[in-house]
Amino acid sequence: MAPMNDSERLSRLRHDLSNPLSALLAETQLLLLNESQIDPETLTGLREIEALAIRMRTMLREI
């Protein structure tokens, strides 16, 4: 098997990071659907997770 070039490595890394990131974002957003039942501290944490996951997804799409 031939070694991967930089483009192939980057594509693989993007793919390997995108799948768990999508799951993290989806689960966080599902929890946020019930925000009235979540204490303020946890709600703040979930919103931060959501914002950071969206930021990471944008970064992955740009590389």
N, C-alpha and C positions, 0 to 999 in steps of 0.2 A: 504494500500500500504506500503510495507516494505521500510525502509530507504535505500538509496544508499550507497554502500561501496565506499572506496576511488578509486578503479579501475573504477567503474561505473561513479563516479563524474568526474574523469579525462577524461574518454572517452566522456562524455557529453560536458564537457568544450571544448575539442579539436574540437568536431563537431560544437558546437555553435560559436566558434571563426573562424573556417575554412571557413564557408560560406560567411560571410561579407568580410573576408580578401581576398578571391578569387575574389569577385566582385570588391573590391578596386584595386587589382592588375590588373585585366582585363581592367577596365576603364582607369587606368593610362597608361597602355601599348597601348591602343587604341589612347589616346591623343598623345602619343609619336610617333605614326606613322606619324604625321604631324609636326614633330619637326621644320621643316624649317619655319613654320608659327607661331611659339611660341617665345615670347621674351626670352632673355637669363635668366632673373631672374626666370620666371615661369618654364622654361626648367630645371633649376637647382633644383627647388622644386619638380618637377615631377620625376626627376631621383632619388632624395632622397627618395621620397615616394615609388617608385618602389623598391629600394634597401632595405629599411626597411621592406616592405611587404614580400619580398623574405626571408629576415632574419627571420621574424616572422613565416613564413610558415615552414621554416627549423626547427625552434625550436619546433613548434607544432608536426612535424613529429617525432622528437626525443624523445618526452615524451610519 
